[in-house]
Structures are given as C-alpha cells and as structure tokens.
Amino acid sequence: MKNYTRIVEEGRNLQYEEMEHAAKRLFSEEANVEEMAAFLVALSKKGETATEVAALASVMTSHAIEMDVPSARYLDNCGTGGDGSNSFNISTTSAFVLAGAGVHVAKHGNRKVTSAAGSQDVLDVLGIHSRFTTDDMGRMLREEGLAFLFAPIVHPKMKRIGEVRAMIGKPTIFNLVGPLTNPIPLETQFTGINRPDFIMEYASVMRMIGRERALVVSGAGGLDEASLAGQNSFVLMDKGDLIPFSLTAEDVGLSYAPLSAIRGGSPEENAAMIRSVLQGERGPRFDTVVFNAGLGLFTNGMADSIQEGIELATDSILSGNALRKLKAVVAFSEQIGQEAMVK
C-alpha cells in the first residue's frame, strides 16, 4: 500500500491493474488502517481518474453479497454525497416518488459519513429500519418495487473501510464509487456528483461497468443533485454515447430557489420535510424532488423527455401514490420486524 501511496503522492495516475491491486489490499483484513487512510487522502489530493474509480468499483462489487431478484429495468438514484450542502434527503424522497410512478428502484444508502443525516438515519425515523437481510431486501423489491439496500449489509467487507472514512472525515474515492457498486444488475442509473469537472469521466465509468443508460448531474452550487439554484451540468450516457448538456430549473418550468431553501437538519427534521413533500406541500423542496425524480424517470425510459418526467413525478405525489409507497414500505418494515421477533 505504501508503494501505491508514494506513486499517487508523486502525481502519477494508477493504471487499472495497479488500482485493482491496491483496492484488493484495501479490502484485506491485514491492511494497516493508517496506510489505508494515507492512500485514500493521497488519491483525493491528486484527483481520482475514471480508470481508478472503475477498478475500485469492480473490486468492491466483487465483494458484495449477491441478491436473487426478478428481472426488471432497475434504477438506482443515489448520489455520491459529500457535497457539504446539508440539504434534506432529496434522493431518498425521490425514490418514493419514482416507485410511486412505477419505476423499480433499488437504492443504495448508508448512515451519515460526511453529512448531518444519511439516508438510513432518516429512514429509521420514518419507520423503515436497517435490520433487513439481503433476502428481506429482495422480497421488498419484489413486493413493493422499491428497496433500500443498506450498504453495511450488502457490503459486509466495507466495515473497516467505513471506519477509515469516518476517521478521515472528508469525501474520498469511496464517495464516487459507492453508487457504482449496487449488487443488483442495473440497466439504468441516475446519480449526482459535486464535481462538475468529473461528470464526463463519471459517465464513462458508467459505460465501463455496463450500464445501458445513465445520467450524471453536478448541480448548481456544488449539489450532488439537480438544483434550483442555477445551471446544472449533465452527461447522458445512452447505449455507449456520451451527451453533455446543461439545464436550469426555469428551463423545465420550475422556479429558481437558493440552496438555503432546501437545507436540512437532524434526521427528525429531514423526515418531517420528506413527509411534507410527499403530502403535496408545494415550494422549493417539492420542486427539487420532482426535478430529480423527473430526471430519474427520463433516465429509466418511462418518460420521453425531462419535462414529461417532471409531470409524471408531480402526478406521483399529487395522486397520493408516492405517499402510499412510503406507507407500504413502512408497513413492510414493521412486518419483517414482527417476523424476526417470532423467530
């Protein structure tokens, strides 16, 4: 590990095989924690490449627990996190909207690492626990068309690395890799990163790992979601083609709002915000969710345009379908908890 750290500190990018070997060392139980941290910090300072991200994603996915799920056009809409915006949980809210509109959503998630409230932290408050087995997650996906894949369960070998990430306290390459390592075969993916300079490379990684169609966004103001606060940069990867474009909220019939309008807080506060959006309370939080859910619908192919996706997302909320999906998943969570107690 020290050798790879030295190479990176000298400013040289690692070749695929080098990064693959370094990644295998990261997942080794014998790896030294301080050396792991030094390597990850050095990579961050140098700036990760698409090749390095793809190699690490491949190794991490190989360690994930396989899940038995029916064939479907699955979508993951988790972002990389680490944008420092302290926004409420936009992609988690959008997952209910997407599922309410008929998309099969297999969403990665975790507890907070560099944010005030990670997706699982807020799901706990909503009544969706993290004590699912992978069989439970697969069953949820079959029955509800939506599953939250709690990273420590599907990626058990990430425990030590998670401790190192927490020790570093800043985004690392694992923020970039996380959305790329879903154990469920994904045809489509919508994800956000807070690095506009890296979206083309990230979209090329999506191509390298076999996605059929993917959309990468870097939001205005550094958000790892599509933002109402200005121009958002995108790259659409469709059957191997990489198509860059940009959009503002106004371009799709939504209103400008500053990032402060979607700021979150504690898991309890964020859960209340999610409920208010799914109950149809209009405003910047609602618009941000339908913007991002609309982009997810467009990526998944259920909408022919982003504008149509936003309309479908809005209907998912106003029809009550998104809220019913939340209630159904909460009921599923309670049922699994009761079954576990009986056993």
C-alpha positions as CSV (number, residue, x, y, z in Angstrom):
1,M,0.0,0.0,0.0
2,K,2.9,2.4,0.8
3,N,4.2,2.0,-2.7
4,Y,0.9,3.0,-4.3
5,T,0.6,5.9,-1.9
6,R,4.1,7.1,-2.9
7,I,3.2,6.8,-6.6
8,V,0.0,8.8,-6.1
9,E,1.7,11.4,-4.0
10,E,4.1,11.9,-6.9
11,G,1.1,12.9,-9.0
12,R,1.0,9.8,-11.2
13,N,-2.3,8.2,-12.1
14,L,-2.6,4.5,-11.3
15,Q,-3.2,2.1,-14.2
16,Y,-6.3,-0.2,-14.0
17,E,-4.3,-3.2,-12.8
18,E,-2.4,-1.1,-10.2
19,M,-5.6,0.3,-8.8
20,E,-7.2,-3.1,-8.8
21,H,-4.3,-4.5,-6.7
22,A,-4.4,-1.5,-4.3
23,A,-8.1,-2.0,-4.0
24,K,-7.7,-5.6,-3.1
25,R,-5.2,-4.5,-0.4
26,L,-7.8,-2.1,1.0
27,F,-10.3,-4.9,1.4
28,S,-7.7,-7.1,3.1
29,E,-8.2,-7.7,6.8
30,E,-4.4,-7.4,7.2
31,A,-4.3,-3.9,5.7
32,N,-3.0,-1.2,8.1
33,V,-5.6,1.4,8.9
34,E,-3.1,4.4,8.8
35,E,-1.8,3.2,5.5
36,M,-5.3,2.9,4.1
37,A,-6.1,6.4,5.2
38,A,-2.9,7.8,3.7
39,F,-3.6,6.2,0.4
40,L,-7.2,7.5,0.2
41,V,-6.2,11.0,1.2
42,A,-3.4,11.0,-1.4
43,L,-5.8,9.9,-4.1
44,S,-8.2,12.7,-3.1
45,K,-5.4,15.3,-3.3
46,K,-4.2,14.1,-6.7
47,G,-7.7,13.7,-8.1
48,E,-9.2,10.4,-9.0
49,T,-9.4,9.2,-12.6
50,A,-12.2,7.3,-14.3
51,T,-9.8,4.3,-14.5
52,E,-9.1,4.3,-10.8
53,V,-12.8,4.7,-10.0
54,A,-13.8,1.8,-12.3
55,A,-11.1,-0.5,-10.9
56,L,-12.1,0.1,-7.3
57,A,-15.8,-0.3,-8.2
58,S,-15.1,-3.6,-9.8
59,V,-13.3,-4.9,-6.7
60,M,-15.9,-3.6,-4.3
61,T,-18.7,-5.1,-6.3
62,S,-17.0,-8.5,-6.3
63,H,-17.2,-8.4,-2.5
64,A,-20.9,-7.5,-2.4
65,I,-23.5,-10.1,-1.4
66,E,-25.4,-11.4,-4.4
67,M,-29.1,-10.9,-4.4
68,D,-31.8,-13.0,-6.0
69,V,-34.3,-10.6,-7.6
70,P,-36.6,-10.9,-10.6
71,S,-35.5,-9.5,-13.9
72,A,-36.6,-5.8,-14.3
73,R,-35.3,-2.5,-15.6
74,Y,-34.0,-1.4,-12.2
75,L,-32.8,2.2,-11.4
76,D,-30.6,3.4,-8.6
77,N,-30.8,7.2,-7.9
78,C,-28.3,7.6,-5.0
79,G,-25.8,10.3,-5.3
80,T,-22.1,10.4,-4.2
81,G,-22.8,12.6,-1.1
82,G,-20.0,14.7,0.4
83,D,-21.2,17.9,-1.2
84,G,-21.3,19.7,2.2
85,S,-24.7,21.4,1.4
86,N,-26.6,19.9,4.3
87,S,-29.7,19.6,2.1
88,F,-32.5,17.4,3.2
89,N,-32.5,13.8,1.8
90,I,-33.5,14.6,-1.8
91,S,-32.7,11.2,-3.4
92,T,-34.4,9.3,-0.7
93,T,-37.6,11.3,-1.1
94,S,-37.3,11.0,-4.9
95,A,-37.1,7.2,-4.5
96,F,-40.7,7.1,-3.2
97,V,-41.8,9.3,-6.0
98,L,-40.1,7.2,-8.6
99,A,-41.6,4.0,-7.2
100,G,-45.0,5.7,-7.0
101,A,-44.7,6.3,-10.7
102,G,-43.9,2.7,-11.4
103,V,-40.1,2.6,-11.6
104,H,-38.3,-0.4,-10.0
105,V,-36.0,1.4,-7.6
106,A,-33.0,-0.4,-5.9
107,K,-31.4,2.4,-3.9
108,H,-28.1,2.2,-2.2
109,G,-27.8,4.0,1.1
110,N,-25.9,4.3,4.3
111,R,-25.8,6.2,7.6
112,K,-24.1,9.6,7.8
113,V,-20.5,9.7,7.0
114,T,-19.8,13.3,6.0
115,S,-23.4,14.6,6.3
116,A,-25.7,15.5,9.2
117,A,-28.3,12.9,8.2
118,G,-27.6,9.9,5.9
119,S,-30.4,8.1,4.1
120,Q,-30.6,5.3,6.6
121,D,-30.7,7.8,9.5
122,V,-33.8,9.4,8.1
123,L,-35.3,6.1,7.1
124,D,-35.1,5.0,10.7
125,V,-37.2,8.0,11.8
126,L,-39.7,7.3,9.0
127,G,-40.1,3.8,10.4
128,I,-38.0,1.9,7.9
129,H,-35.3,0.0,9.9
130,S,-32.0,-1.3,8.6
131,R,-32.2,-4.8,10.1
132,F,-33.1,-6.4,6.8
133,T,-31.3,-9.4,5.5
134,T,-30.5,-9.4,1.8
135,D,-33.4,-11.8,1.4
136,D,-35.7,-9.3,3.0
137,M,-34.4,-6.6,0.7
138,G,-35.1,-8.8,-2.3
139,R,-38.6,-9.5,-1.1
140,M,-39.2,-5.8,-0.6
141,L,-38.1,-5.2,-4.1
142,R,-40.4,-7.9,-5.5
143,E,-43.4,-6.8,-3.4
144,E,-43.1,-3.0,-3.4
145,G,-40.9,-2.3,-6.4
146,L,-38.6,-0.4,-4.1
147,A,-35.8,-1.5,-1.8
148,F,-33.3,0.4,0.3
149,L,-30.0,-1.5,0.1
150,F,-28.3,-0.7,3.4
151,A,-24.6,-0.6,2.5
152,P,-23.2,-2.4,5.6
153,I,-25.5,-5.4,4.8
154,V,-24.8,-5.8,1.1
155,H,-21.1,-4.8,1.5
156,P,-20.0,-6.5,4.7
157,K,-16.3,-6.1,3.9
158,M,-16.7,-2.3,4.0
159,K,-16.8,-2.2,7.8
160,R,-13.1,-1.4,8.3
161,I,-13.0,0.9,5.3
162,G,-16.1,2.7,6.8
163,E,-14.1,3.3,10.0
164,V,-11.2,4.7,8.0
165,R,-13.6,7.0,6.0
166,A,-15.1,8.3,9.3
167,M,-11.6,8.9,10.6
168,I,-10.7,10.9,7.5
169,G,-13.9,12.9,7.8
170,K,-13.8,14.2,4.2
171,P,-15.0,12.8,0.9
172,T,-12.8,10.1,-0.6
173,I,-12.9,8.0,-3.7
174,F,-15.4,5.8,-1.9
175,N,-18.0,8.6,-2.3
176,L,-17.5,8.3,-6.0
177,V,-17.5,4.5,-6.0
178,G,-20.5,3.9,-3.7
179,P,-23.2,4.5,-6.3
180,L,-21.4,2.2,-8.8
181,T,-21.4,-1.0,-6.6
182,N,-25.1,-1.9,-6.4
183,P,-25.3,-5.7,-6.1
184,I,-28.5,-5.7,-8.2
185,P,-27.8,-5.6,-12.0
186,L,-28.8,-2.1,-13.1
187,E,-29.8,-1.2,-16.6
188,T,-30.3,2.4,-15.7
189,Q,-28.9,4.8,-13.2
190,F,-29.3,8.5,-12.2
191,T,-26.7,9.9,-9.9
192,G,-25.2,13.2,-8.8
193,I,-21.7,14.2,-8.0
194,N,-20.5,17.5,-6.6
195,R,-17.6,17.8,-9.1
196,P,-18.7,19.4,-12.5
197,D,-15.2,18.7,-13.8
198,F,-15.7,15.0,-13.4
199,I,-19.1,14.3,-14.9
200,M,-17.8,13.2,-18.3
201,E,-15.4,10.8,-16.7
202,Y,-18.1,9.5,-14.3
203,A,-20.4,8.9,-17.2
204,S,-17.6,7.0,-18.9
205,V,-17.2,4.8,-15.8
206,M,-21.0,4.0,-16.1
207,R,-20.2,2.8,-19.6
208,M,-17.2,0.8,-18.4
209,I,-19.3,-1.0,-15.8
210,G,-22.1,-1.9,-18.2
211,R,-25.0,0.5,-17.7
212,E,-27.3,0.7,-20.7
213,R,-28.4,4.2,-19.9
214,A,-27.2,6.6,-17.2
215,L,-27.5,10.3,-16.3
216,V,-24.9,12.1,-14.2
217,V,-25.5,15.6,-12.8
218,S,-23.5,18.1,-11.0
219,G,-25.9,20.6,-9.5
220,A,-25.7,24.4,-9.2
221,G,-24.0,25.4,-6.0
222,G,-22.0,22.2,-5.8
223,L,-25.0,20.0,-5.1
224,D,-24.9,16.3,-5.9
225,E,-28.5,16.6,-7.1
226,A,-30.2,18.7,-9.7
227,S,-30.6,22.1,-8.1
228,L,-33.0,25.0,-8.5
229,A,-30.1,27.5,-7.7
230,G,-28.7,27.9,-11.2
231,Q,-27.2,26.0,-14.1
232,N,-26.9,22.2,-13.7
233,S,-24.3,20.3,-15.7
234,F,-25.3,16.8,-17.1
235,V,-23.9,14.0,-19.2
236,L,-26.3,11.4,-20.5
237,M,-24.8,8.0,-21.3
238,D,-27.1,6.2,-23.7
239,K,-26.0,2.9,-25.3
240,G,-22.4,4.0,-25.1
241,D,-22.8,7.6,-26.4
242,L,-21.9,10.4,-24.0
243,I,-24.1,13.5,-24.4
244,P,-23.3,16.6,-22.3
245,F,-25.9,19.3,-21.7
246,S,-27.0,21.9,-19.1
247,L,-30.3,22.9,-17.6
248,T,-31.7,25.4,-15.1
249,A,-34.9,25.0,-13.2
250,E,-36.5,27.6,-15.3
251,D,-35.8,25.6,-18.5
252,V,-38.2,23.0,-17.3
253,G,-40.9,25.2,-15.8
254,L,-39.7,25.3,-12.2
255,S,-38.7,28.4,-10.2
256,Y,-35.3,29.5,-9.0
257,A,-34.6,29.0,-5.3
258,P,-31.3,29.3,-3.3
259,L,-29.7,26.3,-1.7
260,S,-30.7,27.6,1.7
261,A,-34.4,26.8,0.8
262,I,-33.7,23.1,0.8
263,R,-31.3,23.0,3.8
264,G,-32.0,20.0,6.1
265,G,-31.2,19.4,9.7
266,S,-31.4,16.4,12.0
267,P,-32.9,13.1,10.9
268,E,-36.1,14.0,12.6
269,E,-36.3,17.3,10.8
270,N,-35.5,15.8,7.5
271,A,-38.1,13.1,8.0
272,A,-40.7,15.8,8.6
273,M,-39.6,17.5,5.3
274,I,-40.0,14.3,3.4
275,R,-43.5,13.7,4.7
276,S,-44.5,17.3,3.8
277,V,-43.2,16.9,0.3
278,L,-45.0,13.5,-0.2
279,Q,-48.2,15.1,1.2
280,G,-48.0,17.6,-1.6
281,E,-46.8,20.7,0.2
282,R,-45.5,23.0,-2.6
283,G,-42.3,25.0,-2.5
284,P,-38.6,24.6,-3.3
285,R,-38.4,21.2,-1.6
286,F,-41.3,19.9,-3.7
287,D,-39.8,21.4,-6.9
288,T,-36.3,19.9,-6.1
289,V,-37.8,16.5,-5.6
290,V,-39.9,16.5,-8.8
291,F,-36.9,17.9,-10.7
292,N,-34.7,15.0,-9.6
293,A,-37.5,12.3,-9.8
294,G,-38.3,13.6,-13.2
295,L,-34.7,13.1,-14.3
296,G,-34.8,9.6,-12.9
297,L,-38.0,8.8,-14.9
298,F,-36.3,10.2,-18.1
299,T,-33.2,8.1,-17.4
300,N,-35.2,4.9,-16.8
301,G,-37.1,5.4,-20.0
302,M,-40.6,5.9,-18.5
303,A,-40.6,9.5,-19.8
304,D,-39.5,10.6,-23.3
305,S,-38.3,14.0,-22.0
306,I,-37.3,15.6,-18.8
307,Q,-40.3,17.8,-18.9
308,E,-42.6,14.7,-19.2
309,G,-40.7,13.1,-16.3
310,I,-41.3,16.1,-14.1
311,E,-45.0,15.9,-14.9
312,L,-45.1,12.2,-14.0
313,A,-43.2,12.9,-10.8
314,T,-45.6,15.6,-9.9
315,D,-48.6,13.3,-10.5
316,S,-46.9,10.6,-8.4
317,I,-47.1,12.9,-5.4
318,L,-50.4,14.7,-6.0
319,S,-52.2,11.4,-6.7
320,G,-51.0,10.1,-3.4
321,N,-49.1,7.2,-5.0
322,A,-45.7,8.4,-3.5
323,L,-47.1,8.7,0.0
324,R,-48.8,5.3,-0.3
325,K,-45.5,3.8,-1.3
326,L,-43.8,5.3,1.8
327,K,-46.6,3.8,4.0
328,A,-46.4,0.4,2.2
329,V,-42.6,0.2,2.8
330,V,-43.1,1.3,6.5
331,A,-45.7,-1.5,6.9
332,F,-43.3,-4.0,5.2
333,S,-40.5,-2.9,7.6
334,E,-42.9,-3.5,10.6
335,Q,-43.9,-6.9,9.3
336,I,-40.3,-8.0,8.9
337,G,-39.6,-6.8,12.4
338,Q,-42.5,-8.8,13.8
339,E,-41.5,-11.9,11.9
340,A,-38.0,-11.6,13.3
341,M,-39.4,-11.4,16.9
342,V,-41.4,-14.6,16.3
343,K,-38.3,-16.4,15.2
